[in-house]
Amino acid sequence: MKIAGVVLAGGKSSRYGKPKMFETYKNKFLYEYSVEALKENSISPIIISTNEKLVPYFSKKDLDFVIEGEADEYQGPLYAMYNAFSKRSNTDWYFVLACDTPFITADFVKKMIAKVKHTNVDAIVPVQSDKLQPLFALYHRNCIGKMKEIVDKNNRKLQLLFDEVNLFTVPFSKDELIFKNINRPEDWQNGQE
């Protein structure tokens, strides 16, 4: 069974005001936390899904890149996932992580990978306080066709995918910091240790 890591890092960061994946927390860029959590679980390749303008700012060490074309930029996570999965389709599962989650851990990734044994599921998604966390989830390559159908209809809602595939959810405590992402500079005030 082959699992690829996909770090979504092509968004506009419009609420933040600048590309937040290159903000630092404890001397590391935010995107590096997601990359390291995947690497520590021997996931390979690790794919950065981003746009042409941002590529020069990433470390190139042990990373693969899927570039969204100019016409495709900023179409949201469902499109970015479909674009990355379909261009790297020689894998069984894709572990998707956001680029702005400094509290992600290798233990979380390990716990999620352990759920892959549920063979008849297409997506393994954590849930916190009844809220799905789709940017911290595993997607089977079976999802690619459904993603294409949704994207071809010009829809961008991830919930539409979950309505079409076999979903397995993994509950997490409401106190778990892992899912805290940084959307605005003031978000740091509630998350800094």
PLY file of the C-alpha trace (Angstrom):
ply
format ascii 1.0
element vertex 193
property float x
property float y
property float z
element edge 192
property int vertex1
property int vertex2
end_header
0.00 0.00 0.00
1.44 3.35 -1.05
0.54 6.61 0.69
1.59 9.97 -0.72
1.51 13.17 1.31
-0.14 16.26 -0.19
0.36 19.64 1.48
-2.10 22.22 0.18
-0.19 25.49 -0.15
-1.64 27.41 -3.07
-4.30 29.58 -1.44
-4.45 33.34 -1.50
-4.15 33.83 2.28
-6.50 36.78 1.74
-7.57 36.93 5.39
-3.93 36.83 6.50
-2.67 39.43 4.05
0.41 37.53 2.84
1.36 33.88 2.13
0.92 32.45 5.62
2.69 29.15 4.87
5.96 31.13 5.09
5.21 32.62 8.50
7.44 31.17 11.21
6.54 29.50 14.46
9.36 28.26 16.70
11.91 28.90 13.92
10.09 26.85 11.25
7.88 27.86 8.37
4.27 26.79 8.95
4.24 24.42 5.96
7.29 22.60 7.38
5.21 21.27 10.29
2.96 19.37 7.89
5.91 18.16 5.81
7.77 16.91 8.89
4.73 15.10 10.36
4.42 13.19 7.07
8.17 12.51 6.74
8.38 11.15 10.29
5.86 8.50 9.21
7.93 7.57 6.13
5.31 8.92 3.74
6.73 9.44 0.27
6.48 11.28 -2.00
5.49 14.48 -0.25
3.78 16.74 -2.76
3.35 20.47 -2.34
0.28 21.66 -4.23
0.89 25.32 -4.95
1.08 27.96 -7.67
4.00 29.05 -9.82
4.57 32.30 -7.90
5.12 30.55 -4.58
7.39 27.66 -5.68
10.69 29.59 -5.33
10.03 30.18 -1.62
9.79 26.50 -0.63
12.71 24.30 0.33
13.12 21.83 -2.51
14.66 19.11 -0.34
12.76 15.80 -0.72
9.64 17.54 -2.01
7.63 17.08 -5.18
5.54 19.93 -6.60
2.23 20.01 -8.42
1.64 23.45 -9.88
-1.78 24.90 -10.48
-1.86 26.75 -13.80
-2.69 30.44 -13.86
-6.26 29.74 -14.93
-6.58 27.23 -12.08
-5.23 29.34 -9.22
-7.29 29.81 -6.05
-10.08 27.41 -6.87
-10.15 25.98 -3.38
-9.02 22.79 -1.68
-11.24 20.34 -3.59
-9.80 21.48 -6.92
-6.23 21.53 -5.53
-6.67 17.98 -4.22
-8.10 16.75 -7.52
-5.27 18.45 -9.44
-2.58 16.89 -7.22
-4.14 13.42 -7.05
-4.78 13.16 -10.79
-1.22 14.26 -11.64
0.28 11.74 -9.18
-2.16 8.85 -9.61
0.30 6.00 -8.99
-0.57 5.76 -5.29
-3.26 4.11 -3.19
-3.92 6.82 -0.61
-3.24 10.56 -0.30
-2.71 12.06 3.13
-3.81 15.69 2.77
-2.64 18.37 5.18
-3.06 22.13 5.15
0.02 24.35 5.08
-0.99 26.57 8.01
-1.24 24.12 10.91
1.76 24.48 13.24
0.28 22.12 15.85
0.16 19.05 13.60
2.10 16.08 14.99
3.64 12.89 13.68
1.52 10.99 16.25
-1.66 12.36 14.67
-0.49 11.21 11.23
0.36 7.78 12.64
-3.07 7.46 14.29
-4.82 8.33 11.03
-2.69 5.93 8.95
-3.66 3.12 11.34
-7.28 3.55 10.16
-6.39 2.64 6.56
-7.13 -0.99 7.42
-10.79 -0.18 6.84
-10.60 -1.43 3.29
-14.02 -0.46 2.00
-13.72 3.27 2.67
-12.73 6.06 0.30
-11.96 8.83 2.80
-10.79 8.81 6.42
-11.58 12.18 7.98
-11.07 13.41 11.53
-14.01 14.98 13.32
-13.82 17.49 16.17
-16.93 18.86 17.89
-19.11 17.40 15.10
-17.07 19.27 12.47
-15.29 17.37 9.72
-11.62 18.30 9.25
-11.13 17.51 5.53
-7.68 19.12 5.29
-6.24 16.61 7.77
-7.54 13.50 6.04
-6.73 10.47 3.93
-8.32 10.00 0.51
-8.21 6.82 -1.56
-7.46 7.13 -5.26
-11.09 5.97 -5.83
-12.04 9.57 -4.99
-10.36 11.00 -8.11
-13.27 10.15 -10.43
-15.87 11.65 -8.08
-13.71 14.74 -7.61
-13.52 15.16 -11.39
-17.31 14.94 -11.70
-17.78 17.63 -9.05
-15.05 19.92 -10.44
-16.38 19.51 -14.01
-19.74 20.83 -12.77
-17.88 23.89 -11.45
-18.59 22.96 -7.84
-15.95 23.41 -5.17
-17.57 22.13 -1.96
-15.79 19.22 -0.28
-19.09 18.16 1.30
-20.28 17.18 -2.18
-17.45 14.64 -2.30
-18.35 13.25 1.13
-21.94 12.76 -0.06
-20.62 10.52 -2.88
-17.96 8.34 -1.22
-17.68 5.87 1.66
-16.59 8.05 4.56
-14.94 6.86 7.79
-14.67 9.43 10.57
-12.17 9.50 13.43
-13.28 11.44 16.53
-10.92 13.84 18.31
-11.35 15.78 21.54
-12.62 19.36 21.34
-9.48 20.41 23.25
-7.15 19.03 20.57
-5.00 21.84 19.12
-3.94 19.88 16.00
-6.73 21.33 13.86
-6.07 24.96 14.73
-5.07 26.77 11.58
-3.83 30.31 11.22
-6.15 32.44 9.09
-5.50 35.88 10.54
-2.53 37.37 12.41
-4.66 37.58 15.58
-5.13 33.79 15.55
-1.62 33.56 17.00
-2.83 35.17 20.23
-4.93 32.10 21.04
-2.42 29.47 19.94
1.07 30.55 20.97
2.60 28.41 23.69
0 1
1 2
2 3
3 4
4 5
5 6
6 7
7 8
8 9
9 10
10 11
11 12
12 13
13 14
14 15
15 16
16 17
17 18
18 19
19 20
20 21
21 22
22 23
23 24
24 25
25 26
26 27
27 28
28 29
29 30
30 31
31 32
32 33
33 34
34 35
35 36
36 37
37 38
38 39
39 40
40 41
41 42
42 43
43 44
44 45
45 46
46 47
47 48
48 49
49 50
50 51
51 52
52 53
53 54
54 55
55 56
56 57
57 58
58 59
59 60
60 61
61 62
62 63
63 64
64 65
65 66
66 67
67 68
68 69
69 70
70 71
71 72
72 73
73 74
74 75
75 76
76 77
77 78
78 79
79 80
80 81
81 82
82 83
83 84
84 85
85 86
86 87
87 88
88 89
89 90
90 91
91 92
92 93
93 94
94 95
95 96
96 97
97 98
98 99
99 100
100 101
101 102
102 103
103 104
104 105
105 106
106 107
107 108
108 109
109 110
110 111
111 112
112 113
113 114
114 115
115 116
116 117
117 118
118 119
119 120
120 121
121 122
122 123
123 124
124 125
125 126
126 127
127 128
128 129
129 130
130 131
131 132
132 133
133 134
134 135
135 136
136 137
137 138
138 139
139 140
140 141
141 142
142 143
143 144
144 145
145 146
146 147
147 148
148 149
149 150
150 151
151 152
152 153
153 154
154 155
155 156
156 157
157 158
158 159
159 160
160 161
161 162
162 163
163 164
164 165
165 166
166 167
167 168
168 169
169 170
170 171
171 172
172 173
173 174
174 175
175 176
176 177
177 178
178 179
179 180
180 181
181 182
182 183
183 184
184 185
185 186
186 187
187 188
188 189
189 190
190 191
191 192
